[in-house]
Amino acid sequence: MICLMNSIARNIETILREIEIAAKSCGRNPDEIQLMAVSKTKPLEMLLEAYNAGMRLFGENRVHEAIEKRRELPDDAAIELIGHLQSNKVKQAVGTFSCIQSVDSLKLAEKINMRAEELGIVQDILLELKTADQDEAKTGFADIDDFFSALEQIILLKNIRIRGMMTIAPFVRDEDLIRSSFRTCRDTFLKAAERYELKDFDTLSMGMSGDFAIAIEEGATLVRIGSSIFGTRF
């Protein structure tokens, strides 16, 4: 096991310290940046260890796995969906996740809205923008025009609350490409906030274990950290 159970708390302390350093280096308040523990594929025991170390926000990418973990986690812990949501999993996902970060089409947003209406709730979502053009496997709105075309319709859906945006940078060593990815998402986020009256539009989810410092420099308000907290395998 690369990350021993009793080291999870130390890993979280280290990440929080690095977030503080990155934020202060660019004149930002560290309190503006939320840490998500990406717990996908990790056993419940690890999540509880992180919870006991102060973590309250977890990221999962499989609906069924998240449902099982949700039953066992304390009520004040939140689980958000960070993986692609298939249409046939919408019924299970809505209401299970406090936020669905990976909404990448108008059609998916409409399905989420319909299910939320059936449940009598308002489902928080983020809109995912694809900024790693060279990676065909990544999901998200294909370009800024597609994003704004869909946003104009999504803001009319009554049982969805658009909290902000998310993106995944390309998995490359080139810092300029990574920074450009985050900057594209940030600029689109700011343009959307300026163009529309989105009262709760305050979340910019960018950055993972290998690039979160750059994401913070480019405006991230939420960073998604997995391997640096839980390890890469167990």
C-alpha positions in Angstrom: 0.0 0.0 0.0 1.6 3.2 -1.1 -0.5 5.4 1.1 -0.9 3.8 4.6 -4.1 4.5 6.4 -2.5 6.4 9.2 -0.8 8.7 6.6 -4.0 10.0 5.1 -4.3 12.7 7.7 -0.7 13.8 7.1 -1.3 13.8 3.3 -4.3 16.1 3.8 -2.3 18.5 6.0 0.4 18.6 3.3 -2.1 19.4 0.5 -3.7 22.1 2.6 -0.3 23.6 3.2 0.5 23.5 -0.5 -2.9 25.1 -1.3 -2.1 27.9 1.1 1.4 28.5 -0.4 0.0 28.5 -4.0 -2.8 30.9 -3.1 -0.6 33.3 -1.3 2.0 33.3 -4.1 -0.6 34.8 -6.4 -2.3 37.1 -3.9 -5.3 34.9 -3.2 -7.0 34.0 0.1 -6.5 30.3 0.8 -10.0 30.2 2.4 -11.5 30.8 -1.1 -10.3 27.4 -2.3 -12.0 24.2 -1.3 -10.3 20.8 -1.2 -12.1 17.7 -2.6 -10.8 14.3 -1.7 -11.2 12.2 -4.9 -12.1 8.8 -3.4 -13.2 6.9 -6.5 -12.2 3.2 -6.3 -11.0 3.7 -2.7 -12.6 1.6 0.1 -14.9 3.1 2.6 -12.3 2.8 5.4 -10.1 5.3 3.6 -12.9 7.8 3.2 -13.7 7.5 6.9 -10.0 8.1 7.7 -10.1 11.2 5.6 -13.4 12.3 7.2 -11.8 11.9 10.7 -9.0 14.1 9.4 -11.4 16.8 8.6 -12.5 16.1 5.0 -16.1 16.7 4.2 -16.2 16.8 0.4 -15.5 13.6 -1.6 -15.5 13.0 -5.4 -16.7 9.8 -7.0 -17.2 8.8 -10.7 -19.3 5.7 -10.4 -22.9 6.1 -9.3 -23.5 2.7 -7.7 -20.3 2.9 -5.7 -21.2 6.4 -4.5 -24.6 5.2 -3.4 -23.0 2.6 -1.2 -20.5 5.0 0.3 -23.2 7.6 0.9 -25.1 5.2 3.1 -22.1 4.7 5.4 -20.7 8.3 5.5 -21.8 10.7 8.2 -24.6 13.1 7.2 -22.4 16.2 7.0 -20.2 14.6 4.3 -20.9 15.5 0.7 -20.3 13.4 -2.4 -20.1 15.0 -5.8 -20.0 13.3 -9.2 -16.8 14.1 -11.1 -17.0 11.4 -13.8 -19.1 11.3 -17.0 -22.7 10.7 -16.3 -24.5 8.3 -18.7 -28.1 9.1 -19.4 -29.3 5.7 -18.1 -27.7 6.6 -14.7 -29.4 9.9 -14.2 -32.3 8.5 -12.2 -29.9 7.1 -9.6 -27.5 10.0 -9.6 -29.9 12.9 -9.0 -30.4 13.4 -5.3 -27.5 11.0 -4.5 -24.8 13.6 -5.3 -24.8 17.0 -3.8 -23.4 18.3 -7.1 -23.0 16.7 -10.5 -19.8 18.4 -11.8 -19.7 16.7 -15.3 -22.8 18.0 -17.1 -21.6 18.2 -20.7 -24.7 18.6 -22.9 -28.2 20.2 -22.9 -29.8 16.8 -23.3 -28.1 15.6 -20.1 -29.1 18.7 -18.2 -32.7 18.3 -19.3 -32.8 14.7 -18.0 -31.3 15.8 -14.7 -33.9 18.6 -14.5 -36.7 16.2 -15.2 -35.6 13.7 -12.5 -35.1 16.5 -10.0 -38.6 17.7 -10.7 -39.9 14.2 -10.0 -38.1 14.2 -6.7 -39.2 17.7 -5.8 -35.6 18.9 -5.4 -33.2 21.3 -7.1 -30.0 19.6 -8.2 -26.7 21.5 -8.2 -24.5 21.0 -11.2 -21.3 22.3 -12.8 -20.9 22.6 -16.6 -17.9 20.8 -17.9 -15.8 22.5 -20.7 -13.4 20.4 -22.7 -10.2 22.3 -22.8 -7.8 19.4 -23.7 -8.4 19.4 -27.4 -5.8 16.8 -28.2 -7.5 14.2 -25.9 -10.5 12.6 -27.6 -11.4 10.6 -24.5 -12.1 13.6 -22.4 -15.7 14.8 -22.2 -17.2 18.3 -21.9 -18.7 20.9 -24.1 -16.6 20.8 -27.3 -16.0 24.5 -27.5 -17.1 27.8 -26.1 -19.8 28.4 -28.7 -21.4 25.0 -27.8 -21.1 25.9 -24.2 -22.9 29.2 -24.4 -25.6 27.8 -26.8 -26.4 25.2 -24.2 -26.2 27.5 -21.3 -28.9 29.8 -22.7 -31.3 26.9 -22.5 -30.0 25.3 -19.3 -30.6 28.5 -17.3 -34.3 28.1 -18.0 -34.5 24.7 -16.3 -36.2 25.3 -12.9 -34.9 22.2 -11.0 -31.3 22.8 -11.7 -28.9 25.2 -10.0 -25.8 26.0 -12.0 -23.0 26.4 -9.5 -20.2 27.0 -12.0 -17.8 25.1 -14.3 -15.2 22.4 -14.3 -12.5 21.2 -16.6 -9.7 18.7 -16.8 -6.3 19.8 -18.1 -4.4 17.7 -20.6 -2.1 15.1 -19.0 1.2 16.6 -20.3 4.4 17.9 -18.9 4.0 21.2 -20.8 3.0 23.8 -18.2 2.0 26.3 -20.8 -0.6 23.8 -22.2 -1.9 23.1 -18.7 -2.1 26.8 -17.9 -3.9 27.6 -21.1 -6.5 24.9 -20.4 -7.3 26.4 -17.0 -7.2 29.9 -18.4 -9.7 29.0 -21.1 -12.1 27.6 -18.5 -11.7 30.6 -16.2 -12.2 33.2 -18.9 -15.4 31.3 -20.0 -16.6 31.2 -16.4 -16.1 34.9 -16.0 -17.8 35.7 -19.3 -20.8 33.5 -18.3 -21.0 35.3 -15.0 -21.0 38.6 -16.6 -23.4 37.7 -19.4 -26.1 36.1 -17.3 -27.6 36.6 -13.8 -26.5 33.4 -12.2 -26.9 34.0 -8.5 -25.1 30.9 -7.3 -22.4 30.7 -10.0 -19.4 30.7 -7.8 -17.5 27.4 -8.3 -14.6 26.9 -10.7 -13.5 23.3 -10.3 -10.0 22.9 -11.8 -6.8 21.1 -10.9 -5.8 17.6 -9.6 -2.8 16.2 -7.8 -0.3 17.0 -10.5 -1.4 20.5 -11.5 -3.5 22.0 -8.7 -1.0 24.8 -7.9 -1.3 26.1 -11.5 -5.1 25.8 -11.3 -5.1 27.9 -8.2 -2.9 30.6 -9.9 -5.5 30.6 -12.7 -8.5 31.0 -10.4 -9.7 27.6 -9.2 -12.1 27.7 -6.3 -12.2 23.9 -5.9 -9.3 21.4 -6.5 -9.9 17.7 -6.9 -7.1 15.7 -5.2 -7.0 11.9 -5.2 -3.6 10.1 -5.4 -1.8 12.7 -3.2 -4.3 11.9 -0.4 -5.1 8.2 -0.8 -2.2 6.9 -2.9 -2.3 5.5 -6.4 -3.1 1.9 -5.5 -3.8 -0.3 -2.5 
